[in-house]
Amino acid sequence: MNQTPASGSELNDQLNTEVAHSARLWNYLLGGKDNFAADREAAEYALALMPELVQSARANREFLGRAVRYLAGEAGIRQFLDIGTGLPTANNTHEVAQEAAPSSRIVYVDNDPMVLVHARALLTSTPEGATDYIDADANDVERILQDAAKTLDFTEPVAIMLLGIVNFIVDDAAARAVVRRLVEAVPPGSYLVISHPTTEVNGPAVEQSMRQWNESGAAPITARTRTEIADFFDGLELLDPGVVTCSAWRPDPLHPGITDKVSEFAGVGRKPA
């Protein structure tokens, strides 16, 4: 890691524990302990409206594992740019990738101070590979690319991981511009991986829980349709089965995990030559 750990006082200065944060809420849904009362309250309110939210969180995590195993295995990808990392939990991108290919290099990007501290402590690497962490906002693409180039070689294929992050860029044109710039920066043979909430599954509950979240003072969020999510893959070769509920993206018959439809769509696309 290139980052220097923050002191406890520095962390306290940066944290706003009175407002829910998506990374900490997701941590709570996944059974973690790195969250505060505001995060738990927001999560419980959302769960009252939408009990399947825990399944969505777990299905999204399972999708990450399947996608990274495919990319590091069959697709031969050795570089991953994971933007919107969230708090470390089991089967993080570097763990899955380096288990399949120990020489894999991973750069994580997030802007939550708790994520930063835990990333420094937990996101280790195999001797053959490398991991790094960038403290940056997803909208700051040029800075992300510049800092990521210290660890990743952008003349070789890169998997861009955008799981549960594009939904925080609520303006459609801005969201497309961010994704397009990231894809432009990587060579042919690279991949784009996206998961994104939708109202096409459990729509009324998703809309109400998102409305409550957006009124709470937390970073605003939006849902998008399957078609709108597929638009992010414009110009890419969208892998089968396309944009689907993330529990249905290439499920492992030996370890099926969550099989119900959840309100998170996902897809993987390849940049053609």
Protein Blocks (a to p, Z undefined) as FASTA:
>chain_A
ZZdcddfklmmmmpcfkbccfklmmmmmnopabdcfklmmmmmmmmmmmmmlmmmmmmmm
mmmmmmmmmmmmmnopabdcdehkbpadehifklmmmmmmmmbccddddfbfklmmmmmm
mmccdfklccddddddfklmmlmmmmmmmmpcckbccddddehklmmmmblklmmmmmmm
mmmmpcehiacddddddfkgoklmmmmmmmmmmmnopacdddddfklmmmmmgoiacdde
bjadfklgopafklnmjabdcfbdcddddddZZ
